Amino acid sequence: MGEIDYDVIYNSYDEVYRDEQFAKYRIALSLLQDLGGIILDAGCGTGFFYEFLRKRVDINRFEYFGIDKSLNMLKKAKKKICVNAHLIMACVEFMPFRDQVFSYIFSFTVFHEVDIDKALREIERLSSDRCSVVVSMLKKVRVKVDEILKKCSSRYSTVFIGENDDSLKDLIIVFRVC
């Protein structure tokens, strides 16, 4: 798969992908209970997920950290961020956080573009004892989904694999730390 240069498409990203991303967020949050604590959005783009959370979860219940490798996407995200939020330029394979800090880790439509082994090691390192991890991946890269499921089986229990929603281009996978 060719890699998308998000520093080039950042201006049109919100208009093109808003509805699609929000549909994924709705499904993901419906599978989680009592969302709060320290949240990581690995591949935060223009800050859609923060915008979505802010409208649905009491802002005082969570602290948000968004990372992205695209400076232009982060600049756009900064305009949406208000309180309890931090944006950092980093890639999913090397995240600048201390171990076992996050209560929830989300990564929407990122894993098809990264080194899965490195990204999963980072997510495992950052997951607190009762962490829930939500990953969405393009359905057309099903082989990578199977790879993720196999590699996560020792650390996480798989809670949900959403394959039946034909309106989504992604599969949504929810893991919980065993």
C-alpha positions, 0 to 999 in steps of 0.5 A: 500500500502506498503511504499517504502524505498527510502533510499534503492532504491536511487541508481537505482531511476534515471535509473528506473524512469527518463522517467516516471517522465519527462513525468509527468513534461511535462504535468504539465508544459504545463498546467501552464503559466508563471512559475516563483517565488518561487517554492516548490517541495514537495517530490523532490527525486533525483532532477529530477524536478529541472533538468527538470525546469532548462532546460526549464525555465530561472533560474533567473525566479524562486527560487526552494525549494525541500523537501524530507524525504530521506537523500540519495535521497537529497544527490543525488539531491544535485549533480544536484542543481546549483543556486537559489535552496535549499534542505531540509530534511522534510516530506510533512505533516510538512514543515518548511516554513512560511505561504503563500510563494509559487507561485507554489507547485508541488508534484509528486507521493507522496500523496499515501504515506502520511497523505492526511489531514496533507499534504493538510493543509500544502499545503494550509498554504504555498500557496500564493494568486495566487498559482497553485498546481500540484499533481500527484497520482497513478491511482490505488489509485483513491479513494485517488484522489477523497478524494483530490478533495473533500477536496480541493474544498473550497480553490482551483478551479480544473483546470485539471485532466489528466486521458486520458494519458494511458502512465502514471501511474499517474493522474495529478491534477492542482489546483489554489487558488480561 
